[in-house]
Amino acid sequence: MLRTIFLSVLATALLVSGYAPSQKTITSTLPVLEDEWTIKMTQSGGIMGVMRSVEVYSDGGYVITDDRSKQTFTGKLSEEEFAKFKEIVASSKYASMDKPGTGRCADCFVYDFEIQGSSKFIVPLDDVSSPDSGLETLVIFLRELIDSALQ
């Protein structure tokens, strides 16, 4: 009898908390990059507590900021880099879990994306969620751009 009550309370708690063993995936295309647009990625966290960002503009120009070292770099992507960047964005499809987990990685980097184009797109990712998000290639491209500027 006590076991039945316990299982009933547990089942009710799981239903109320929204727990679902199989989570649905929501997929959406990023905004179309027409006319003027901006893509910004802020990278924070990690063991060293970094806080840096990169903002790429519709003319291929970019600004990279490292808050810890108080440095700002500006530049312009080459035609080849810019074409590759736009192809990555155009082919990316964001896939998100209905109820993503939190606190799964204490020393992960966190990436906050903000894309202003035909519409506004904002999404947070981390090192754990990035591979399944559909945006990992974009994260890698932008991290490499940041890393090359900060060397």
HUBEL-V129045 format. One record per backbone hydrogen bond with DSSP energy under -0.5 kcal/mol. NH is the residue of the N-H (numbers start at 0). CO is the residue of the C=O. E is the energy in kcal/mol with one decimal. If there is no record, write none. Layout:
<<NH;CO;E> <NH;CO;E>>
//
This chain:
<<4;0;-2.0> <5;1;-2.5> <6;2;-2.6> <7;3;-2.1> <8;4;-2.5> <9;5;-2.6> <10;6;-2.5> <11;7;-2.2> <12;8;-2.4> <13;9;-2.4> <14;10;-2.1> <15;11;-2.7> <16;12;-2.3> <17;13;-0.7> <17;14;-0.6> <18;13;-1.7> <22;20;-0.6> <25;95;-2.8> <26;24;-0.5> <27;93;-2.4> <29;91;-1.0> <33;31;-1.4> <37;115;-2.2> <38;55;-2.4> <39;113;-2.7> <40;53;-2.5> <41;111;-2.2> <42;40;-0.5> <42;51;-3.6> <43;41;-0.5> <43;109;-2.5> <44;49;-1.7> <45;107;-1.7> <48;45;-1.0> <49;44;-2.3> <51;42;-2.8> <52;64;-2.5> <53;40;-2.2> <54;62;-2.2> <55;38;-2.9> <56;60;-3.0> <57;36;-1.4> <59;56;-2.3> <61;74;-2.6> <62;54;-2.0> <63;72;-3.2> <64;52;-2.4> <65;70;-2.8> <66;50;-2.7> <66;64;-0.6> <67;50;-0.5> <69;65;-1.0> <70;65;-1.6> <72;63;-3.1> <74;61;-1.9> <76;59;-2.8> <81;77;-3.1> <82;78;-2.3> <83;79;-2.2> <84;80;-2.8> <85;81;-2.5> <86;82;-2.0> <87;83;-2.3> <88;84;-2.3> <89;85;-2.6> <90;86;-2.1> <91;87;-0.9> <91;88;-0.7> <93;27;-2.8> <94;132;-3.5> <95;25;-2.7> <97;23;-1.7> <99;96;-0.7> <107;104;-0.8> <109;43;-2.9> <110;124;-2.8> <111;41;-2.4> <111;109;-0.5> <112;110;-0.6> <112;122;-3.0> <113;39;-2.3> <114;120;-3.2> <115;37;-3.1> <115;113;-0.5> <116;114;-0.6> <116;118;-2.4> <117;31;-1.4> <120;114;-2.4> <122;112;-1.8> <124;110;-2.9> <126;108;-1.3> <129;125;-2.5> <131;128;-0.5> <132;128;-0.7> <132;129;-1.2> <133;129;-0.6> <134;129;-0.6> <135;129;-0.6> <138;134;-2.5> <139;135;-2.7> <140;136;-2.3> <141;137;-2.4> <142;138;-2.6> <143;139;-2.5> <144;140;-1.8> <145;141;-2.3> <146;142;-3.2> <147;143;-2.4> <148;144;-1.6> <149;145;-2.0> <150;146;-0.6>>
//
